Amino acid sequence: MKPLNLLLLDCSPRRDYSTSRHLTEPLSAHFGREIHVMRRNLGTEPLPAITAEYAESLLLAAAEVKERHGAALAGSDALIRELEQADLLWISTPVHNFTVPAVLKNWIDLVVRRDCRPR
Ligand SMILES: Cc1cc2nc3c(=O)[nH]c(=O)nc-3n(C[C@H](O)[C@H](O)[C@H](O)COP(=O)(O)O)c2cc1C
């Protein structure tokens, strides 16, 4: 059977004493098949925040985006590819002030974008 590609987002800023990390670790043993884990430690290695180029790209015609802001969006493009390649997305996160931690919201902003790829 083909291994499962699992994208794991760890959102806690805490390391060894993180509750969410400890809850996540044993769960991976329960899939009953080989899994390839691509782990992003968003909490301890936050992604860069979105930029003006990113925000402006949402307002441009799709054809213009690559030409004007292609380089600035490379990081976001890579995150989207990573998500598309995953069979399963696993989000390991605390609650911070009644919502998701800022690092997770930032990841969401970076992957939720209009598709500007040529068809
Ligand atoms: C800044 C901050 C805000 C928090 N806000 C909430 C909250 O609104 N609701 C809640 O139930 N817990 C809240 N908590 C508690 C954490 O979600 C909880 O302790 C969680 O298990 C921590 O996970 P971690 O050890 O993996 O970071 C907050 C913790 C922090 C540090």
The ligand as a Gaussian input file, in Angstrom:
#p B3LYP/6-31G(d) Opt

LIG

0 1
 C       -1.652000      33.288000      25.070000
 C       -2.549000      32.120000      25.455000
 C       -3.914000      32.235000      25.284000
 C       -4.752000      31.167000      25.616000
 N       -6.103000      31.302000      25.383000
 C       -6.910000      30.230000      25.633000
 C       -8.308000      30.323000      25.360000
 O       -8.811000      31.309000      24.891000
 N       -9.077000      29.241000      25.627000
 C       -8.551000      28.084000      26.145000
 O       -9.298000      27.123000      26.377000
 N       -7.230000      27.985000      26.415000
 C       -6.402000      29.019000      26.162000
 N       -5.063000      28.928000      26.420000
 C       -4.545000      27.657000      26.980000
 C       -3.930000      26.729000      25.907000
 O       -4.728000      26.618000      24.759000
 C       -3.794000      25.336000      26.526000
 O       -3.052000      25.405000      27.705000
 C       -3.140000      24.391000      25.554000
 O       -3.265000      23.066000      26.025000
 C       -1.662000      24.726000      25.401000
 O       -1.119000      23.861000      24.427000
 P        0.450000      23.776000      24.231000
 O        1.044000      23.335000      25.553000
 O        0.633000      22.729000      23.156000
 O        0.934000      25.136000      23.807000
 C       -4.202000      29.961000      26.126000
 C       -2.814000      29.874000      26.310000
 C       -1.994000      30.925000      25.961000
 C       -0.495000      30.782000      26.127000

